[in-house]
């Protein structure tokens, strides 16, 4: 399943009106993952993501979509610390998904 479809499923979103917007959030999320994991720009254009990295990208793109007005929105809004928890979870997933080399 394509990342767009996975993000839309996570958002419980069935229309396609925001597909271009979501694709931008996915691109930003992948770019963030590449920087956080220090794998280089466009690394995931040529390499497969681990399931943990993929979930981190899905979660981050979902967060960007839900918070696109500058606030914490959607299902993240039930706690003032929810935004912080999203970032902690995304970072944990990205650390788990990195192929560490020694």
N, CA, C and O atoms as a printed pandas DataFrame, in Angstrom:
     atom_number atom_name residue_name chain_id  residue_number  x_coord  y_coord  z_coord
0              1         N          UNK        A               1    0.849   -1.178    0.000
1              2        CA          UNK        A               1    0.000    0.000    0.000
2              3         C          UNK        A               1    0.896    1.243    0.000
3              4         O          UNK        A               1    1.863    1.328    0.756
4              5         N          UNK        A               2    0.562    2.181   -0.842
5              6        CA          UNK        A               2    1.333    3.423   -0.955
6              7         C          UNK        A               2    1.208    4.249    0.331
7              8         O          UNK        A               2    0.217    4.161    1.057
8              9         N          UNK        A               3    2.243    5.050    0.586
9             10        CA          UNK        A               3    2.228    5.884    1.791
10            11         C          UNK        A               3    1.015    6.801    1.829
11            12         O          UNK        A               3    0.434    7.003    2.895
12            13         N          UNK        A               4    0.623    7.355    0.697
13            14        CA          UNK        A               4   -0.564    8.221    0.670
14            15         C          UNK        A               4   -1.779    7.460    1.186
15            16         O          UNK        A               4   -2.537    7.983    2.003
16            17         N          UNK        A               5   -1.966    6.247    0.722
17            18        CA          UNK        A               5   -3.107    5.446    1.168
18            19         C          UNK        A               5   -3.010    5.121    2.656
19            20         O          UNK        A               5   -4.023    5.099    3.356
20            21         N          UNK        A               6   -1.804    4.872    3.135
21            22        CA          UNK        A               6   -1.630    4.557    4.548
22            23         C          UNK        A               6   -1.905    5.768    5.435
23            24         O          UNK        A               6   -2.533    5.642    6.486
24            25         N          UNK        A               7   -1.441    6.929    5.015
25            26        CA          UNK        A               7   -1.700    8.152    5.783
26            27         C          UNK        A               7   -3.194    8.453    5.786
27            28         O          UNK        A               7   -3.757    8.793    6.827
28            29         N          UNK        A               8   -3.839    8.331    4.628
29            30        CA          UNK        A               8   -5.275    8.584    4.563
30            31         C          UNK        A               8   -6.052    7.588    5.422
31            32         O          UNK        A               8   -7.032    7.964    6.065
32            33         N          UNK        A               9   -5.633    6.337    5.442
33            34        CA          UNK        A               9   -6.284    5.345    6.308
34            35         C          UNK        A               9   -6.092    5.720    7.775
35            36         O          UNK        A               9   -7.011    5.576    8.580
36            37         N          UNK        A              10   -4.902    6.200    8.121
37            38        CA          UNK        A              10   -4.633    6.624    9.493
38            39         C          UNK        A              10   -5.486    7.824    9.877
39            40         O          UNK        A              10   -5.895    7.964   11.029
40            41         N          UNK        A              11   -5.749    8.680    8.912
41            42        CA          UNK        A              11   -6.579    9.872    9.143
42            43         C          UNK        A              11   -8.081    9.564    9.057
43            44         O          UNK        A              11   -8.912   10.411    9.383
44            45         N          UNK        A              12   -8.415    8.360    8.621
45            46        CA          UNK        A              12   -9.805    7.983    8.338
46            47         C          UNK        A              12  -10.392    8.987    7.339
47            48         O          UNK        A              12  -11.456    9.567    7.553
48            49         N          UNK        A              13   -9.653    9.166    6.241
49            50        CA          UNK        A              13   -9.976   10.153    5.226
50            51         C          UNK        A              13  -10.260    9.417    3.915
51            52         O          UNK        A              13   -9.410    8.678    3.420
52            53         N          UNK        A              14  -11.450    9.618    3.358
53            54        CA          UNK        A              14  -11.826    8.883    2.145
54            55         C          UNK        A              14  -11.853    9.737    0.889
55            56         O          UNK        A              14  -11.869    9.184   -0.211
56            57         N          UNK        A              15  -11.858   11.051    1.001
57            58        CA          UNK        A              15  -11.883   11.904   -0.193
58            59         C          UNK        A              15  -10.453   12.137   -0.699
59            60         O          UNK        A              15   -9.480   11.859    0.002
60            61         N          UNK        A              16  -10.351   12.640   -1.904
61            62        CA          UNK        A              16   -9.027   12.864   -2.498
62            63         C          UNK        A              16   -8.702   14.353   -2.667
63            64         O          UNK        A              16   -7.707   14.702   -3.302
64            65         N          UNK        A              17   -9.528   15.218   -2.109
65            66        CA          UNK        A              17   -9.329   16.654   -2.267
66            67         C          UNK        A              17   -8.018   17.157   -1.670
67            68         O          UNK        A              17   -7.454   18.142   -2.146
68            69         N          UNK        A              18   -7.537   16.487   -0.639
69            70        CA          UNK        A              18   -6.315   16.930    0.038
70            71         C          UNK        A              18   -5.095   16.079   -0.312
71            72         O          UNK        A              18   -4.069   16.168    0.362
72            73         N          UNK        A              19   -5.193   15.259   -1.351
73            74        CA          UNK        A              19   -4.085   14.357   -1.687
74            75         C          UNK        A              19   -2.770   15.097   -1.926
75            76         O          UNK        A              19   -1.724   14.669   -1.437
76            77         N          UNK        A              20   -2.811   16.190   -2.664
77            78        CA          UNK        A              20   -1.581   16.941   -2.943
78            79         C          UNK        A              20   -0.991   17.502   -1.644
79            80         O          UNK        A              20    0.224   17.477   -1.448
80            81         N          UNK        A              21   -1.838   17.993   -0.783
81            82        CA          UNK        A              21   -1.392   18.509    0.510
82            83         C          UNK        A              21   -0.746   17.396    1.337
83            84         O          UNK        A              21    0.323   17.586    1.916
84            85         N          UNK        A              22   -1.392   16.253    1.387
85            86        CA          UNK        A              22   -0.873   15.119    2.152
86            87         C          UNK        A              22    0.440   14.621    1.556
87            88         O          UNK        A              22    1.362   14.273    2.292
88            89         N          UNK        A              23    0.530   14.586    0.223
89            90        CA          UNK        A              23    1.787   14.177   -0.423
90            91         C          UNK        A              23    2.928   15.108   -0.001
91            92         O          UNK        A              23    4.057   14.655    0.194
92            93         N          UNK        A              24    2.641   16.397    0.140
93            94        CA          UNK        A              24    3.652   17.339    0.624
94            95         C          UNK        A              24    4.064   17.032    2.047
95            96         O          UNK        A              24    5.246   17.105    2.382
96            97         N          UNK        A              25    3.103   16.691    2.888
97            98        CA          UNK        A              25    3.416   16.328    4.275
98            99         C          UNK        A              25    4.216   15.028    4.339
99           100         O          UNK        A              25    5.096   14.879    5.187
100          101         N          UNK        A              26    3.913   14.095    3.450
101          102        CA          UNK        A              26    4.668   12.841    3.390
102          103         C          UNK        A              26    6.116   13.135    2.970
103          104         O          UNK        A              26    7.056   12.601    3.558
104          105         N          UNK        A              27    6.286   13.978    1.959
105          106        CA          UNK        A              27    7.634   14.340    1.507
106          107         C          UNK        A              27    8.423   15.013    2.632
107          108         O          UNK        A              27    9.600   14.713    2.833
108          109         N          UNK        A              28    7.777   15.915    3.359
109          110        CA          UNK        A              28    8.436   16.578    4.487
110          111         C          UNK        A              28    8.778   15.577    5.578
111          112         O          UNK        A              28    9.836   15.674    6.199
112          113         N          UNK        A              29    7.898   14.623    5.815
113          114        CA          UNK        A              29    8.133   13.610    6.843
114          115         C          UNK        A              29    9.283   12.690    6.460
115          116         O          UNK        A              29   10.099   12.326    7.307
116          117         N          UNK        A              30    9.349   12.316    5.197
117          118        CA          UNK        A              30   10.463   11.481    4.730
118          119         C          UNK        A              30   11.772   12.260    4.844
119          120         O          UNK        A              30   12.787   11.718    5.283
120          121         N          UNK        A              31   11.744   13.519    4.451
121          122        CA          UNK        A              31   12.932   14.363    4.566
122          123         C          UNK        A              31   13.375   14.470    6.017
123          124         O          UNK        A              31   14.569   14.411    6.312
124          125         N          UNK        A              32   12.417   14.627    6.919
125          126        CA          UNK        A              32   12.736   14.699    8.342
126          127         C          UNK        A              32   13.362   13.388    8.810
127          128         O          UNK        A              32   14.354   13.399    9.539
128          129         N          UNK        A              33   12.788   12.259    8.395
129          130        CA          UNK        A              33   13.308   10.947    8.786
130          131         C          UNK        A              33   14.742   10.771    8.295
131          132         O          UNK        A              33   15.599   10.286    9.035
132          133         N          UNK        A              34   15.003   11.164    7.055
133          134        CA          UNK        A              34   16.356   11.035    6.500
134          135         C          UNK        A              34   17.356   11.885    7.286
135          136         O          UNK        A              34   18.475   11.444    7.549
136          137         N          UNK        A              35   16.960   13.082    7.655
137          138        CA          UNK        A              35   17.832   13.941    8.449
138          139         C          UNK        A              35   18.037   13.403    9.851
139          140         O          UNK        A              35   19.159   13.390   10.357
140          141         N          UNK        A              36   16.971   12.965   10.476
141          142        CA          UNK        A              36   17.056   12.443   11.842
142          143         C          UNK        A              36   17.919   11.181   11.897
143          144         O          UNK        A              36   18.703   10.988   12.827
144          145         N          UNK        A              37   17.761   10.336   10.890
145          146        CA          UNK        A              37   18.522    9.088   10.843
146          147         C          UNK        A              37   19.909    9.272   10.228
147          148         O          UNK        A              37   20.711    8.338   10.216
148          149         N          UNK        A              38   20.191   10.459    9.725
149          150        CA          UNK        A              38   21.475   10.805    9.123
150          151         C          UNK        A              38   21.854    9.824    8.005
151          152         O          UNK        A              38   22.969    9.304    7.965
152          153         N          UNK        A              39   20.906    9.589    7.108
153          154        CA          UNK        A              39   21.145    8.671    5.991
154          155         C          UNK        A              39   21.333    9.401    4.667
155          156         O          UNK        A              39   21.632    8.764    3.657
156          157         N          UNK        A              40   21.169   10.695    4.647
157          158        CA          UNK        A              40   21.353   11.466    3.417
158          159         C          UNK        A              40   20.040   11.753    2.721
159          160         O          UNK        A              40   19.084   10.982    2.805
160          161         N          UNK        A              41   20.017   12.880    2.034
161          162        CA          UNK        A              41   18.831   13.301    1.297
162          163         C          UNK        A              41   18.513   12.302    0.186
163          164         O          UNK        A              41   19.409   11.798   -0.491
164          165         N          UNK        A              42   17.242   12.031    0.017
165          166        CA          UNK        A              42   16.730   11.112   -1.010
166          167         C          UNK        A              42   17.145    9.658   -0.798
167          168         O          UNK        A              42   17.054    8.847   -1.720
168          169         N          UNK        A              43   17.598    9.326    0.405
169          170        CA          UNK        A              43   17.985    7.941    0.718
170          171         C          UNK        A              43   16.817    6.989    0.469
171          172         O          UNK        A              43   16.997    5.915   -0.106
172          173         N          UNK        A              44   15.623    7.387    0.903
173          174        CA          UNK        A              44   14.465    6.503    0.771
174          175         C          UNK        A              44   13.856    6.508   -0.636
175          176         O          UNK        A              44   12.887    5.794   -0.894
176          177         N          UNK        A              45   14.412    7.298   -1.528
177          178        CA          UNK        A              45   14.018    7.192   -2.931
178          179         C          UNK        A              45   14.643    5.943   -3.550
179          180         O          UNK        A              45   14.138    5.404   -4.534
180          181         N          UNK        A              46   15.753    5.492   -2.957
181          182        CA          UNK        A              46   16.478    4.335   -3.484
182          183         C          UNK        A              46   16.488    3.133   -2.544
183          184         O          UNK        A              46   16.814    2.023   -2.965
184          185         N          UNK        A              47   16.136    3.340   -1.284
185          186        CA          UNK        A              47   16.173    2.268   -0.290
186          187         C          UNK        A              47   14.798    2.086    0.344
187          188         O          UNK        A              47   14.036    3.040    0.498
188          189         N          UNK        A              48   14.508    0.871    0.697
189          190        CA          UNK        A              48   13.229    0.581    1.348
190          191         C          UNK        A              48   13.273    1.007    2.817
191          192         O          UNK        A              48   14.283    0.830    3.497
192          193         N          UNK        A              49   12.179    1.562    3.284
193          194        CA          UNK        A              49   12.066    1.938    4.692
194          195         C          UNK        A              49   11.781    0.692    5.519
195          196         O          UNK        A              49   11.104   -0.232    5.067
196          197         N          UNK        A              50   12.308    0.684    6.736
197          198        CA          UNK        A              50   11.900   -0.357    7.675
198          199         C          UNK        A              50   10.449   -0.073    8.062
199          200         O          UNK        A              50    9.946    1.028    7.837
200          201         N          UNK        A              51    9.798   -1.041    8.627
201          202        CA          UNK        A              51    8.403   -0.850    9.058
202          203         C          UNK        A              51    8.314    0.227   10.143
203          204         O          UNK        A              51    7.341    0.980   10.188
204          205         N          UNK        A              52    9.322    0.303   11.014
205          206        CA          UNK        A              52    9.311    1.321   12.072
206          207         C          UNK        A              52    9.446    2.721   11.468
207          208         O          UNK        A              52    8.737    3.642   11.872
208          209         N          UNK        A              53   10.349    2.879   10.507
209          210        CA          UNK        A              53   10.512    4.175    9.851
210          211         C          UNK        A              53    9.246    4.549    9.094
211          212         O          UNK        A              53    8.800    5.695    9.144
212          213         N          UNK        A              54    8.674    3.588    8.400
213          214        CA          UNK        A              54    7.430    3.827    7.663
214          215         C          UNK        A              54    6.325    4.302    8.608
215          216         O          UNK        A              54    5.600    5.245    8.292
216          217         N          UNK        A              55    6.198    3.659    9.750
217          218        CA          UNK        A              55    5.172    4.069   10.709
218          219         C          UNK        A              55    5.466    5.460   11.258
219          220         O          UNK        A              55    4.544    6.246   11.472
220          221         N          UNK        A              56    6.740    5.772   11.490
221          222        CA          UNK        A              56    7.109    7.114   11.935
222          223         C          UNK        A              56    6.735    8.169   10.913
223          224         O          UNK        A              56    6.243    9.238   11.274
224          225         N          UNK        A              57    6.964    7.879    9.636
225          226        CA          UNK        A              57    6.610    8.806    8.554
226          227         C          UNK        A              57    5.094    8.971    8.484
227          228         O          UNK        A              57    4.597   10.087    8.337
228          229         N          UNK        A              58    4.364    7.872    8.588
229          230        CA          UNK        A              58    2.893    7.939    8.568
230          231         C          UNK        A              58    2.381    8.785    9.728
231          232         O          UNK        A              58    1.518    9.644    9.551
232          233         N          UNK        A              59    2.919    8.534   10.907
233          234        CA          UNK        A              59    2.477    9.264   12.090
234          235         C          UNK        A              59    2.815   10.752   11.978
235          236         O          UNK        A              59    2.005   11.605   12.343
236          237         N          UNK        A              60    4.007   11.060   11.476
237          238        CA          UNK        A              60    4.407   12.460   11.345
238          239         C          UNK        A              60    3.578   13.180   10.285
239          240         O          UNK        A              60    3.155   14.315   10.502
240          241         N          UNK        A              61    3.340   12.537    9.145
241          242        CA          UNK        A              61    2.508   13.155    8.106
242          243         C          UNK        A              61    1.081   13.369    8.616
243          244         O          UNK        A              61    0.456   14.386    8.318
244          245         N          UNK        A              62    0.575   12.411    9.382
245          246        CA          UNK        A              62   -0.747   12.550    9.997
246          247         C          UNK        A              62   -0.773   13.747   10.936
247          248         O          UNK        A              62   -1.717   14.537   10.919
248          249         N          UNK        A              63    0.263   13.876   11.752
249          250        CA          UNK        A              63    0.360   14.990   12.690
250          251         C          UNK        A              63    0.402   16.319   11.933
251          252         O          UNK        A              63   -0.286   17.268   12.310
252          253         N          UNK        A              64    1.211   16.394   10.861
253          254        CA          UNK        A              64    1.278   17.622   10.074
254          255         C          UNK        A              64   -0.093   17.983    9.502
255          256         O          UNK        A              64   -0.482   19.151    9.513
256          257         N          UNK        A              65   -0.816   16.998    9.009
257          258        CA          UNK        A              65   -2.143   17.251    8.443
258          259         C          UNK        A              65   -3.111   17.722    9.526
259          260         O          UNK        A              65   -3.831   18.703    9.340
260          261         N          UNK        A              66   -3.124   17.030   10.639
261          262        CA          UNK        A              66   -4.051   17.369   11.727
262          263         C          UNK        A              66   -3.728   18.722   12.350
263          264         O          UNK        A              66   -4.610   19.367   12.917
264          265         N          UNK        A              67   -2.480   19.157   12.252
265          266        CA          UNK        A              67   -2.049   20.397   12.907
266          267         C          UNK        A              67   -1.718   21.490   11.891
267          268         O          UNK        A              67   -0.987   22.429   12.208
268          269         N          UNK        A              68   -2.246   21.374   10.687
269          270        CA          UNK        A              68   -1.864   22.297    9.616
270          271         C          UNK        A              68   -2.276   23.740    9.866
271          272         O          UNK        A              68   -1.775   24.642    9.194
272          273         N          UNK        A              69   -3.162   23.978   10.799
273          274        CA          UNK        A              69   -3.560   25.354   11.091
274          275         C          UNK        A              69   -2.706   25.968   12.199
275          276         O          UNK        A              69   -2.985   27.077   12.655
276          277         N          UNK        A              70   -1.672   25.255   12.632
277          278        CA          UNK        A              70   -0.773   25.773   13.667
278          279         C          UNK        A              70   -1.151   25.371   15.071
279          280         O          UNK        A              70   -0.453   25.707   16.028
280          281         N          UNK        A              71   -2.241   24.660   15.200
281          282        CA          UNK        A              71   -2.649   24.209   16.526
282          283         C          UNK        A              71   -2.498   22.698   16.596
283          284         O          UNK        A              71   -2.172   22.049   15.602
284          285         N          UNK        A              72   -2.732   22.155   17.752
285          286        CA          UNK        A              72   -2.782   20.706   17.890
286          287         C          UNK        A              72   -4.215   20.305   17.659
287          288         O          UNK        A              72   -5.102   20.684   18.424
288          289         N          UNK        A              73   -4.451   19.542   16.610
289          290        CA          UNK        A              73   -5.818   19.218   16.235
290          291         C          UNK        A              73   -6.108   17.750   16.269
291          292         O          UNK        A              73   -5.277   16.937   16.673
292          293         N          UNK        A              74   -7.288   17.427   15.843
293          294        CA          UNK        A              74   -7.696   16.034   15.729
294          295         C          UNK        A              74   -7.585   15.266   17.017
295          296         O          UNK        A              74   -7.866   15.790   18.095
296          297         N          UNK        A              75   -7.175   14.020   16.903
297          298        CA          UNK        A              75   -7.115   13.178   18.092
298          299         C          UNK        A              75   -5.947   13.522   18.992
299          300         O          UNK        A              75   -5.803   12.920   20.056
300          301         N          UNK        A              76   -5.101   14.479   18.599
301          302        CA          UNK        A              76   -3.982   14.888   19.438
302          303         C          UNK        A              76   -4.379   15.951   20.462
303          304         O          UNK        A              76   -3.568   16.297   21.320
304          305         N          UNK        A              77   -5.592   16.472   20.396
305          306        CA          UNK        A              77   -5.930   17.663   21.176
306          307         C          UNK        A              77   -6.443   17.383   22.585
307          308         O          UNK        A              77   -6.830   18.322   23.280
308          309         N          UNK        A              78   -6.460   16.133   23.031
309          310        CA          UNK        A              78   -7.042   15.849   24.339
310          311         C          UNK        A              78   -6.097   16.115   25.500
311          312         O          UNK        A              78   -6.495   15.958   26.654
312          313         N          UNK        A              79   -4.867   16.508   25.233
313          314        CA          UNK        A              79   -3.887   16.737   26.287
314          315         C          UNK        A              79   -2.883   17.763   25.777
315          316         O          UNK        A              79   -2.439   17.681   24.632
316          317         N          UNK        A              80   -2.528   18.713   26.605
317          318        CA          UNK        A              80   -1.588   19.743   26.172
318          319         C          UNK        A              80   -0.215   19.161   25.865
319          320         O          UNK        A              80    0.561   19.776   25.133
320          321         N          UNK        A              81    0.097   18.001   26.404
321          322        CA          UNK        A              81    1.392   17.358   26.144
322          323         C          UNK        A              81    1.323   16.394   24.961
323          324         O          UNK        A              81    2.313   15.730   24.653
324          325         N          UNK        A              82    0.193   16.308   24.307
325          326        CA          UNK        A              82    0.012   15.342   23.223
326          327         C          UNK        A              82    0.995   15.592   22.081
327          328         O          UNK        A              82    1.564   14.647   21.535
328          329         N          UNK        A              83    1.195   16.847   21.723
329          330        CA          UNK        A              83    2.124   17.165   20.645
330          331         C          UNK        A              83    3.528   16.675   20.980
331          332         O          UNK        A              83    4.211   16.107   20.128
332          333         N          UNK        A              84    3.949   16.890   22.201
333          334        CA          UNK        A              84    5.259   16.414   22.644
334          335         C          UNK        A              84    5.345   14.891   22.556
335          336         O          UNK        A              84    6.376   14.349   22.159
336          337         N          UNK        A              85    4.290   14.219   22.916
337          338        CA          UNK        A              85    4.270   12.761   22.872
338          339         C          UNK        A              85    4.349   12.244   21.432
339          340         O          UNK        A              85    4.981   11.219   21.173
340          341         N          UNK        A              86    3.717   12.943   20.509
341          342        CA          UNK        A              86    3.808   12.559   19.096
342          343         C          UNK        A              86    5.265   12.582   18.663
343          344         O          UNK        A              86    5.751   11.624   18.062
344          345         N          UNK        A              87    5.967   13.672   18.966
345          346        CA          UNK        A              87    7.365   13.789   18.562
346          347         C          UNK        A              87    8.224   12.723   19.236
347          348         O          UNK        A              87    9.112   12.161   18.595
348          349         N          UNK        A              88    7.986   12.436   20.495
349          350        CA          UNK        A              88    8.745   11.381   21.180
350          351         C          UNK        A              88    8.526   10.032   20.511
351          352         O          UNK        A              88    9.470    9.262   20.327
352          353         N          UNK        A              89    7.292    9.749   20.151
353          354        CA          UNK        A              89    6.976    8.472   19.505
354          355         C          UNK        A              89    7.593    8.397   18.120
355          356         O          UNK        A              89    8.161    7.369   17.750
356          357         N          UNK        A              90    7.488    9.477   17.348
357          358        CA          UNK        A              90    8.098    9.509   16.016
358          359         C          UNK        A              90    9.606    9.283   16.134
359          360         O          UNK        A              90   10.171    8.491   15.380
360          361         N          UNK        A              91   10.257    9.966   17.066
361          362        CA          UNK        A              91   11.702    9.800   17.243
362          363         C          UNK        A              91   12.058    8.375   17.648
363          364         O          UNK        A              91   13.050    7.827   17.166
364          365         N          UNK        A              92   11.274    7.774   18.515
365          366        CA          UNK        A              92   11.513    6.383   18.907
366          367         C          UNK        A              92   11.411    5.469   17.685
367          368         O          UNK        A              92   12.273    4.615   17.477
368          369         N          UNK        A              93   10.368    5.643   16.881
369          370        CA          UNK        A              93   10.198    4.825   15.679
370          371         C          UNK        A              93   11.355    5.022   14.700
371          372         O          UNK        A              93   11.829    4.059   14.096
372          373         N          UNK        A              94   11.809    6.261   14.543
373          374        CA          UNK        A              94   12.910    6.526   13.618
374          375         C          UNK        A              94   14.225    5.952   14.131
375          376         O          UNK        A              94   15.050    5.503   13.337
376          377         N          UNK        A              95   14.431    5.960   15.437
377          378        CA          UNK        A              95   15.639    5.319   15.998
378          379         C          UNK        A              95   15.563    3.808   15.808
379          380         O          UNK        A              95   16.561    3.169   15.475
380          381         N          UNK        A              96   14.384    3.242   16.020
381          382        CA          UNK        A              96   14.213    1.803   15.841
382          383         C          UNK        A              96   14.385    1.396   14.378
383          384         O          UNK        A              96   14.865    0.300   14.092
384          385         N          UNK        A              97   13.997    2.268   13.458
385          386        CA          UNK        A              97   14.012    1.944   12.049
386          387         C          UNK        A              97   15.338    2.168   11.359
387          388         O          UNK        A              97   15.511    1.766   10.208
388          389         N          UNK        A              98   16.278    2.802   12.036
389          390        CA          UNK        A              98   17.588    3.073   11.425
390          391         C          UNK        A              98   18.433    1.808   11.459
391          392         O          UNK        A              98   18.438    1.074   12.447
392          393         N          UNK        A              99   19.144    1.563   10.365
393          394        CA          UNK        A              99   20.095    0.468   10.336
394          395         C          UNK        A              99   21.430    1.000   10.862
395          396         O          UNK        A              99   22.172    1.669   10.143
396          397         N          UNK        A             100   21.715    0.696   12.105
397          398        CA          UNK        A             100   22.906    1.203   12.760
398          399         C          UNK        A             100   24.132    0.424   12.297
399          400         O          UNK        A             100   24.090   -0.801   12.180
400          401         N          UNK        A             101   25.198    1.122   12.041
401          402        CA          UNK        A             101   26.442    0.491   11.585
402          403         C          UNK        A             101   27.554    0.835   12.553
403          404         O          UNK        A             101   27.669    1.971   13.011
404          405         N          UNK        A             102   28.373   -0.161   12.860
405          406        CA          UNK        A             102   29.531    0.068   13.735
406          407         C          UNK        A             102   30.818   -0.299   13.028
407          408         O          UNK        A             102   31.898   -0.173   13.606
